Amino acid sequence: TTVSLFDVIPNKEKDSADDFLEFILWLRTNRDISVSYEANVLRGLIKLLKFRFASESKTDTSYGEKSFEDIPMIRELRKLHRDANKRQTLSPRSSDEEKKWLSWPEFISVIQGLKNDLLQLLDQYEHEGRSQHEAKAMTGPNHSLLQRKIATLYQHYLILAFLSCVPDRQRTIRELELNKSFIRDKQKNVWTIKHGPDDYKTGKTYGDRPPLVLLPELVPSIDDFLQHWRSCLAPKTEHLFVQPRTGNPLTQDSVYQIVSRSCYKYSGKKTNPHLLRDMIVTHVRESDASEKQLEALALYMGHSIHMQRTSYDRRTLTKKVAPAVELLQSVNRLDNGNDGQQFQR
């Protein structure tokens, strides 16, 4: 017997959400899920319901109506999702996440570790003789093992370096295409990433993004990779980065593994790509960055300043209020801090 989505969700009424509620309660009780996990599950279920009732909803967002607001079941799950988000802001971070967290200087050290290993392989390649490896490549269908090893490590280095310059979602890295979303600005002599509204998660809200500029210091490495090493991976696509074994574009899991394994090798922590966004926001908010700079960073990263404060800023409450403590201590300091001496007899 074939079971369709229409059998599982027969109608749009509020009572139909009961099964989903029981599922969430079961996850809480039997799987001890975190509030963050619960919010993600509810977000996924809402998207599933939007697909199910796409032809039944009559709301018109052009008149200011919220999409699918005429579907009682979706309204009910949205309420549960809002509740989970509120609880998420109050709940402590999971201990597992602490094991993956790196300070931003630690992440930069990971990139430096990759660069050092890459330079060692390049030195080995030059020492063994460039012509020797190129001759092997000409006589067979594949490049030499060392050439492919260098090309793969080059990719890893550039991917993490790109994420440090443009701490974006990993989709950005996977979908980079030569001369389309990955463009050389010849006038400024830098490489840039260009996104239209359909190229990133919040594009419908923010539209075309400003060019995402990579560090000028990366230009020689990018040029070298494109001219000499990318071809060693036998790419079957115009995507900048490809899977070494197949030549196909990177997958979500590919980028995740590259980031987490690289971070583990050089820091002992399996940091994931999404945490990088939290790490840079937290690092910058711990600095003396102005509100203008923080607002600009939020726009650059494709989210609101509110999202920056509530979702990406991982400072503890003590660190967040530290400037206020210092401010109050400074404005209430008496007699240049010598007040205690007046009471010594």
C-alpha positions in Angstrom: 0.0 0.0 0.0 1.3 3.4 -1.0 1.1 6.1 1.7 1.1 9.7 0.5 1.6 13.0 2.3 -2.1 13.6 1.9 -2.8 10.4 3.9 -0.5 11.5 6.7 -1.9 15.1 6.8 -5.5 14.8 5.5 -6.7 18.3 6.3 -5.5 21.7 7.4 -7.5 22.0 10.7 -5.8 22.8 14.0 -6.6 19.3 15.4 -4.4 17.8 12.7 -1.4 19.2 14.5 -1.9 16.9 17.5 0.2 14.1 16.0 3.0 16.5 15.5 2.7 17.8 19.0 2.8 14.2 20.3 5.9 13.6 18.2 7.7 16.7 19.8 6.7 15.5 23.3 8.0 12.1 22.5 11.3 13.6 21.4 11.5 15.6 24.6 10.7 12.6 26.8 12.5 9.8 25.1 15.3 11.5 23.3 16.0 14.3 25.6 16.4 16.7 22.7 17.8 20.2 23.2 15.6 23.3 22.7 17.7 24.2 19.6 17.0 20.7 18.1 13.3 21.1 18.8 13.2 24.5 17.1 14.9 23.0 14.0 12.5 20.1 13.9 9.5 22.4 14.0 11.0 24.6 11.3 11.4 21.5 9.1 7.8 20.4 9.8 6.5 23.9 8.9 8.2 23.7 5.6 6.7 20.3 5.0 3.2 21.7 5.7 3.8 24.6 3.4 4.5 22.1 0.6 1.5 20.1 1.5 -0.9 23.0 1.5 0.7 25.1 -1.2 -2.4 24.8 -3.5 -4.9 25.3 -0.7 -3.6 28.6 0.8 -5.2 31.8 -0.5 -3.3 34.4 1.4 -1.8 37.2 -0.6 1.5 38.4 0.7 1.5 41.4 -1.6 -1.3 42.9 0.6 0.7 42.4 3.8 -0.8 39.1 4.7 1.5 36.5 6.2 2.0 33.5 4.0 -0.2 30.4 4.9 -1.9 32.3 7.7 -5.2 30.8 6.5 -3.9 27.3 7.3 -4.8 26.6 11.0 -2.4 23.7 11.3 0.6 25.9 10.2 -0.5 28.6 12.6 -0.4 26.1 15.4 3.1 24.8 14.6 4.3 28.4 14.2 3.1 29.0 17.7 5.1 26.0 19.0 8.1 27.2 17.0 8.0 30.7 18.5 7.8 29.1 22.0 10.8 27.0 21.2 12.8 30.0 20.0 12.0 31.9 23.2 13.1 29.0 25.4 16.2 28.6 23.2 17.4 32.2 24.1 17.2 31.3 27.8 18.6 27.8 27.7 22.4 27.2 28.2 24.5 26.1 25.3 25.1 22.3 25.0 28.4 20.9 26.4 29.0 19.3 23.0 29.1 22.7 21.4 31.7 23.9 23.9 33.9 21.1 22.7 33.7 22.5 19.1 34.1 26.2 19.9 37.3 28.0 18.9 38.3 31.6 19.5 38.8 33.5 16.3 42.6 33.6 16.7 42.5 29.8 17.2 40.7 29.4 13.9 43.2 31.7 12.2 45.9 29.4 13.6 44.1 26.4 11.9 44.3 28.2 8.5 48.0 28.9 9.2 48.6 25.2 9.9 47.0 24.3 6.6 49.1 26.9 4.8 52.3 25.6 6.3 51.6 22.0 5.3 50.7 23.1 1.8 54.0 25.0 1.5 55.9 21.9 2.6 54.2 19.9 -0.1 54.9 22.6 -2.7 58.6 22.5 -1.6 58.6 18.8 -2.0 57.1 19.0 -5.4 59.8 21.5 -6.5 62.5 19.4 -4.9 61.5 16.2 -6.7 61.3 18.0 -10.0 58.3 19.7 -11.5 59.1 18.3 -14.9 59.1 14.8 -13.6 55.6 15.0 -12.3 54.4 16.8 -15.4 55.8 14.1 -17.6 53.9 11.5 -15.6 50.7 13.5 -16.1 51.3 13.6 -19.9 51.9 9.8 -20.2 48.8 8.8 -18.2 45.2 9.8 -17.7 45.8 11.0 -14.2 48.1 13.5 -12.5 50.7 12.2 -10.1 49.7 11.3 -6.6 51.6 14.2 -5.1 49.9 16.7 -7.6 46.5 15.5 -6.5 47.5 15.6 -2.9 48.6 19.2 -3.3 45.5 20.2 -5.2 43.3 18.7 -2.4 45.1 20.4 0.4 45.1 23.7 -1.6 41.3 23.4 -1.7 41.1 22.9 2.0 43.3 25.9 2.7 41.4 28.1 0.4 38.0 27.0 1.7 38.9 27.9 5.3 40.6 31.1 4.2 37.5 32.1 2.3 35.3 31.4 5.3 37.6 33.7 7.4 37.2 36.6 5.0 33.5 35.9 4.3 32.0 34.0 7.2 29.0 32.9 5.2 26.9 29.8 5.1 28.6 26.8 3.6 26.3 26.9 0.6 28.3 29.9 -0.6 31.5 27.8 -0.8 29.8 24.9 -2.5 28.1 26.9 -5.2 31.0 29.2 -6.2 31.2 29.2 -10.0 34.0 30.7 -12.1 33.1 33.9 -13.8 29.6 33.7 -12.4 29.5 34.0 -8.6 33.3 34.0 -8.3 34.7 37.0 -10.1 38.1 38.7 -10.4 37.8 42.4 -10.0 40.7 43.4 -12.2 40.5 47.1 -11.4 41.0 46.5 -7.7 43.0 43.3 -8.2 40.9 41.2 -5.8 38.6 38.2 -6.0 35.0 38.7 -5.1 31.9 36.6 -4.5 28.7 38.0 -6.1 25.2 37.0 -4.9 21.8 37.7 -6.3 18.6 37.2 -4.3 18.4 33.5 -5.3 21.9 32.7 -4.3 21.7 32.9 -0.5 19.3 32.1 2.3 17.9 35.5 3.1 18.0 36.8 -0.4 14.2 37.4 -0.5 14.6 39.8 2.4 17.8 41.6 1.5 18.0 41.3 -2.4 21.3 41.6 -4.2 24.3 41.5 -1.8 27.3 43.8 -2.0 30.4 42.1 -3.5 31.9 39.9 -0.8 35.6 40.7 -1.0 38.3 38.2 -0.3 41.7 39.3 1.2 44.1 40.8 -1.4 46.7 38.6 0.2 44.9 35.5 -1.2 45.1 36.6 -4.8 48.4 34.9 -5.5 47.2 31.6 -3.9 43.9 31.7 -5.8 45.6 32.4 -9.1 48.1 29.6 -8.5 45.4 27.2 -7.7 43.4 28.0 -10.8 46.4 28.0 -13.1 48.3 25.0 -11.9 46.3 22.8 -9.5 42.6 22.8 -10.0 43.0 20.7 -13.2 44.7 18.0 -11.1 41.3 17.2 -9.6 39.7 16.6 -13.1 36.8 19.0 -12.5 33.6 18.1 -14.4 32.0 21.5 -13.7 32.7 25.2 -13.5 32.4 25.2 -9.8 35.6 26.5 -8.1 35.9 23.6 -5.7 35.2 19.9 -6.6 35.3 16.5 -5.0 38.8 15.0 -5.5 37.4 11.5 -6.3 34.6 12.5 -8.8 35.3 16.0 -10.0 31.7 16.9 -9.1 30.7 19.9 -7.0 31.2 19.7 -3.3 28.3 18.5 -1.2 27.1 19.9 2.1 28.8 16.9 3.8 32.0 17.6 1.9 32.4 21.1 3.2 31.4 20.0 6.7 34.1 17.3 6.8 36.8 19.6 5.3 36.1 22.2 8.0 35.7 19.9 11.0 38.6 17.6 10.1 41.0 20.5 9.5 40.0 22.2 12.8 40.4 18.9 14.6 43.9 18.3 13.1 45.3 21.7 14.1 43.3 22.5 17.2 41.8 19.3 18.6 38.2 20.6 18.2 35.8 19.5 15.5 34.4 22.9 14.7 31.6 22.9 12.1 31.0 25.5 9.3 28.0 27.2 10.9 29.8 27.8 14.2 32.2 30.0 12.3 29.6 32.6 11.9 28.9 32.6 15.6 32.7 32.7 16.3 33.4 35.8 14.2 30.3 37.7 15.6 31.3 36.8 19.2 34.9 37.8 18.5 34.0 41.2 17.0 31.4 42.0 19.8 34.1 41.3 22.4 36.3 44.0 20.6 35.9 47.7 20.5 33.8 47.6 17.3 31.3 50.4 16.9 27.6 50.0 16.4 28.1 51.2 12.8 30.7 48.5 12.2 28.5 45.8 13.8 25.5 46.9 11.7 27.6 46.8 8.6 28.9 43.3 9.5 25.3 42.1 9.9 24.4 43.4 6.4 27.5 41.9 5.0 26.7 38.5 6.5 23.1 38.6 5.2 21.1 39.0 8.5 19.7 41.7 10.7 21.4 43.3 13.7 18.8 41.7 15.9 19.7 38.3 14.5 23.4 39.1 15.2 22.6 39.9 18.8 20.3 37.1 19.6 21.5 34.1 17.5 25.2 34.6 16.7 26.6 36.4 19.7 27.8 33.7 22.0 29.3 35.8 24.8 28.3 34.9 28.3 26.0 37.2 30.2 29.0 38.2 32.3 31.0 39.3 29.3 28.1 41.1 27.8 27.6 43.3 30.9 31.3 43.8 31.6 31.4 47.2 29.7 28.6 48.4 31.9 30.4 47.3 35.1 33.5 49.1 33.9 31.5 52.2 33.0 29.8 52.4 36.4 33.1 51.8 38.2 34.7 54.7 36.2 32.0 57.2 36.8 31.7 56.4 40.5 35.4 56.3 41.2 36.2 58.8 44.1 39.2 61.0 44.5 41.2 59.1 41.7 40.8 55.8 43.5 42.4 57.0 46.8 39.2 57.1 48.8 40.3 54.2 51.0 43.3 56.0 52.2 41.2 58.7 53.9 39.8 56.2 56.3 43.2 54.8 57.3 44.2 56.2 60.7 
